[in-house]
């Protein structure tokens, strides 16, 4: 089949118009306020949750652990080849956006839903969807409630300033259900209100419900109801208008998804890098293609992430499987899920 360039050459060659040469080498990344500031500082500043099991929570030594935490560590590896070059800033549901807008943090990795208004009027860009979620309800098993449809007249704990609060109101209206909200900003206080009986039910993303349930002395005393009332695509945020930084954040996620698809893990990445069997693997791992140059980092950036943090599946299994979350829509597209990365080429 004739290429577009061949067609154009034949069509306009008679009038002597020269076509520019096609680019043969990758163009280096241009300047970025956030990228340059992080590089000069030598540390990434990452906004995370105040404490959510499986996603972001300090352990007994004060070291942050979790799915969202590991994503920030992966960005730090891309920048510095060092997963410890991160300072974590706890943020509430209401303070998180101000922290990013003001420059207090370089990236927000805090179970935040991608919506149109956040993508436009709040001035943010989302770096992909790292976790597909949906809003649900949790009740005490002793209540005997089996369905959200039985919550008419109930008191429901919910955080303000979230899509959760908006979804709850919309769902109740459409389902013709009346409820009394118990609105508390800090997650720890909200969970305490639910556990102590101030609320009949607690609503948030199902991942958050699973995290809360797993942290209770007897998780079996709490039941997550079957209804999922919303779509909650969660992912990291950066400030709008800083495309070089947004590109790096986005491709950190894609590199981890691609690695899992290729079967590259933290344990075998060195062997995969030394193999010449697959050109797509060699491009991802920096053996050829100079793709890191396009992002302003070393060409082995993705190989370093995989070795020091892991692929997407490893990060999921390490942090979320222990709290009872299944892969579900977060399985790879090759396994019936939605996690899908564009080609690294």
C-alpha atoms as one frame of an Amber mdcrd trajectory, in Angstrom:
protein
   0.000   0.000   0.000   1.291   3.494  -0.882   2.160   5.553   2.192   0.829
   9.071   2.698   4.314  10.481   2.123   4.703   8.549  -1.174   1.315   9.791
  -2.319   2.200  13.383  -1.499   5.583  13.081  -3.198   3.946  11.870  -6.356
   1.159  14.433  -6.221   3.287  17.523  -5.696   6.674  16.488  -7.006   5.911
  18.009 -10.417   5.683  21.516  -8.937   8.964  21.212  -7.103   7.740  21.494
  -3.498  10.136  19.782  -1.139   8.754  17.831   1.808  10.556  18.074   5.149
  12.532  15.053   6.238  10.728  12.783   8.666  12.104  12.885  12.187  14.491
  10.004  12.819  15.528  10.722  16.402  13.429  11.528  19.484  13.219  15.154
  20.499  14.388  15.864  24.042  11.765  16.944  26.566  11.276  20.683  26.967
  11.357  22.618  30.235   8.861  22.062  33.002   8.464  24.135  36.199   7.572
  21.100  38.330  10.100  18.734  36.774  12.881  21.302  37.130  11.909  22.128
  40.724  11.835  18.462  41.741  15.167  17.842  40.050  16.805  20.829  41.737
  15.349  19.919  45.146  16.415  16.305  44.860  13.164  15.079  46.425   9.630
  14.500  45.176   6.838  15.861  47.406   3.768  13.641  47.197   0.299  14.327
  48.630  -1.333  11.188  50.035  -4.228  10.168  52.273  -4.024  10.795  56.002
  -4.204   7.039  56.493  -6.016   4.425  54.398  -4.974   0.795  54.669  -3.606
  -0.604  51.439  -3.341   2.800  49.763  -1.402   5.163  52.013  -0.610   4.640
  55.662   2.490   4.974  57.852   3.629   1.790  59.557   4.832   1.437  63.158
   8.177   2.996  62.191   6.532   5.914  60.437   7.380   4.623  56.961   4.627
   5.172  54.418   3.235   2.077  52.699   0.511   1.490  50.141  -0.601   1.409
  46.534  -0.666   5.211  46.107   2.610   5.501  48.011   4.324   3.029  45.694
   3.225   5.070  42.691   5.048   8.096  44.086   8.083   5.958  44.801   8.002
   4.861  41.161   8.040   8.509  40.019  11.005   9.114  42.327  12.819   6.186
  40.729  12.169   7.628  37.270  13.630  10.950  38.418  16.445   9.857  40.729
  16.699   6.053  40.498  15.945   6.063  44.217  12.536   5.151  45.718  13.387
   6.887  48.998  13.648  10.347  47.437  10.039  11.164  48.379   8.502  13.248
  51.141   4.875  12.348  51.865   2.345  15.018  52.863  -0.941  13.746  54.392
  -3.983  15.543  52.948  -7.694  15.390  53.733 -10.444  15.206  51.127 -10.917
  18.982  51.369  -7.267  20.082  51.693  -5.824  17.893  48.919  -6.654  20.184
  46.007  -5.370  23.312  47.707  -2.122  21.491  48.489  -1.618  20.753  44.790
  -2.803  24.131  43.495  -0.547  26.031  45.902   2.543  23.999  45.035   2.807
  22.424  48.479   2.990  19.054  46.718   4.320  18.115  43.278   1.826  15.339
  42.708  -1.371  14.168  44.405  -1.558  10.392  44.691  -4.600  10.050  46.904
  -7.566   7.924  45.725  -9.018  10.873  43.782 -11.745  10.459  41.153 -11.211
  11.792  37.638 -14.116  14.138  36.841 -14.690  16.806  34.214 -14.659  19.700
  36.687 -11.422  18.586  38.320  -9.859  18.176  34.899 -10.882  21.677  33.808
 -12.080  24.298  36.294  -9.807  23.165  39.137  -6.785  23.297  36.861  -5.527
  19.714  37.103  -4.386  16.981  34.753  -4.843  13.311  35.621  -1.919  10.987
  35.023  -4.008   8.019  33.939  -6.338   5.711  35.854  -4.351   3.667  38.324
  -7.409   2.117  39.991 -10.946   1.576  38.672 -13.383   1.811  41.560 -17.021
   2.468  42.421 -18.943   3.744  45.424 -20.610   1.351  47.816 -22.001   0.993
  51.336 -20.873  -0.839  54.446 -23.055  -1.782  57.411 -22.636  -3.848  60.540
 -23.493  -7.493  60.008 -25.685  -7.359  63.101 -28.009  -4.892  61.338 -29.289
  -7.620  59.046 -29.251  -5.215  56.087 -28.521  -7.085  52.840 -29.063  -4.366
  50.249 -28.617  -0.603  49.929 -32.304  -0.470  49.040 -32.991  -1.192  52.723
 -31.288   2.024  53.870 -34.400   4.204  53.635 -34.437   6.381  56.759 -30.872
   5.468  57.703 -28.088   7.744  58.928 -25.100   7.491  56.586 -21.521   8.587
  57.294 -19.869  10.448  54.401 -16.896  12.762  53.844 -17.557  16.312  52.592
 -15.972  17.757  49.470 -15.956  14.413  47.663 -17.708  12.829  44.708 -18.969
  10.369  47.323 -21.161  13.032  48.914 -22.595  14.074  45.541 -23.166  10.482
  44.414 -25.000   9.646  47.638 -27.450  12.507  47.134 -28.012  11.628  43.461
 -28.501   7.936  44.209 -30.934   8.563  47.072 -33.020  10.877  44.914 -33.207
   8.424  42.016 -33.926   5.487  44.359 -36.531   7.517  46.301 -34.650   6.892
  49.536 -34.469   9.347  52.419 -31.399   9.425  54.638 -29.698  11.605  57.234
 -26.055  12.388  56.408 -23.373  12.456  59.103 -20.694  14.612  57.478 -17.179
  14.482  58.981 -14.022  15.613  57.174 -11.261  13.587  58.810 -11.336   9.948
  57.799 -10.324   8.636  61.218 -13.168  10.515  62.909 -15.638   9.430  60.230
 -14.767   5.765  60.658 -14.986   6.124  64.440 -18.474   7.577  64.049 -19.548
   4.585  61.980 -17.948   2.027  64.288 -19.444   3.636  67.406 -22.953   3.494
  65.944 -23.531   7.160  65.133 -24.282   6.013  61.565 -26.216   3.042  60.273
 -23.996   2.852  57.204 -20.742   4.198  55.849 -20.337   5.092  52.177 -17.200
   5.649  50.113 -15.353   3.898  47.287 -15.505   0.119  47.688 -11.716   0.059
  47.964 -11.952   2.406  50.930 -14.644   0.260  52.497 -12.428  -2.817  52.135
  -9.509  -0.922  53.665 -11.626   0.213  56.623 -13.090  -3.231  57.180  -9.656
  -4.878  57.113  -8.438  -2.500  59.835 -11.200  -3.452  62.291 -10.567  -5.913
  65.151 -13.148  -8.290  63.661 -13.675  -7.564  59.931 -16.448 -10.158  59.735
 -18.654  -7.851  61.808 -18.915  -5.510  58.813 -20.571  -6.224  55.461 -20.033
  -4.390  52.171 -23.396  -4.319  50.406 -23.580  -5.543  46.778 -24.686  -2.292
  45.133 -22.086  -0.137  43.378 -23.690   3.230  42.641 -21.022   5.074  40.642
 -17.923   4.960  38.486 -14.814   6.143  40.332 -11.716   6.157  38.086  -8.902
   7.011  40.494  -5.491   8.354  39.561  -2.678  10.792  40.318  -3.082  14.526
  39.664  -0.643  17.217  38.579  -1.125  20.906  37.862  -2.576  21.807  34.484
  -0.271  23.338  31.899   2.901  21.460  32.863   2.855  18.862  30.133   6.363
  17.517  30.535   5.652  16.626  34.146   2.231  15.198  33.255   3.834  13.056
  30.540   6.319  11.553  32.976   3.658  10.794  35.602   1.388   9.229  32.983
   4.111   7.015  31.516   5.290   5.834  34.915   1.879   4.187  35.265   1.906
   2.880  31.696   5.380   1.402  32.126   4.259  -0.598  35.159   1.170  -1.893
  33.340   3.226  -2.801  30.249   5.765  -4.620  32.393   3.073  -6.849  33.853
   1.671  -7.525  30.395   5.147  -8.519  29.159   5.718 -10.734  32.198   8.559
  -8.558  33.487   8.853  -8.477  37.266  11.229  -7.087  39.855  12.801 -10.537
  39.945  13.455 -11.084  36.234  13.901  -7.562  34.841  17.678  -7.920  34.556
  17.317 -11.100  32.504  14.651  -9.485  30.324  16.880  -6.477  29.747  19.744
  -8.729  28.625  17.531 -10.634  26.176  17.174  -9.605  22.533  13.993 -11.573
  21.878  11.380  -8.792  21.850  11.882  -5.299  20.404   8.944  -3.884  22.400
  10.482  -5.115  25.643  13.863  -3.696  24.709  12.322  -0.286  23.999  10.531
  -0.284  27.354  13.652  -1.299  29.244  15.884   1.240  27.500  18.031  -1.054
  25.392  17.065   0.908  22.276  14.802   3.762  21.171  16.010   6.499  23.555
  12.469   6.836  24.946  13.669   8.101  28.295  15.148  11.114  26.550  11.668
  12.123  25.449  10.617  12.267  29.108  13.775  13.969  30.332  15.006  10.937
  32.287  17.516   8.137  31.742  16.680   5.567  29.099  16.574   2.775  31.702
  13.959   4.616  33.788  11.287   1.937  33.323  13.701  -0.907  34.089  14.676
   0.876  37.289  11.015   1.319  38.310  10.252  -2.350  37.756  13.333  -3.491
  39.670  12.921  -1.173  42.660   9.118  -0.856  42.952   7.638  -3.607  40.783
   5.177  -3.936  37.930   1.509  -3.017  38.331   0.486  -6.497  39.448   3.251
  -6.713  42.031   2.241  -3.372  43.535  -1.425  -4.446  43.615  -0.677  -7.810
  45.204   1.653  -6.298  47.781  -0.772  -3.626  48.960  -4.374  -4.391  48.003
  -4.726  -8.164  47.935  -4.057  -8.352  51.714  -7.066  -6.105  52.444  -9.359
  -8.347  50.418  -9.503  -6.527  47.084  -9.653  -8.594  43.909  -8.218  -7.409
  40.594 -11.663  -7.185  38.924 -11.660  -4.256  36.470  -8.046  -3.606  37.447
  -6.897  -6.797  35.778  -4.984  -6.400  32.537  -7.022  -6.023  29.361  -5.636
  -9.404  28.283  -7.336 -10.948  31.315 -10.736  -9.286  31.061  -9.871  -6.075
  32.923  -9.453  -2.418  31.969  -5.771  -1.815  32.642  -4.267  -1.055  29.236
  -1.123   0.832  28.296  -0.346   2.522  24.962   2.743   1.236  23.126   6.123
   2.473  24.352   7.590   3.424  20.993
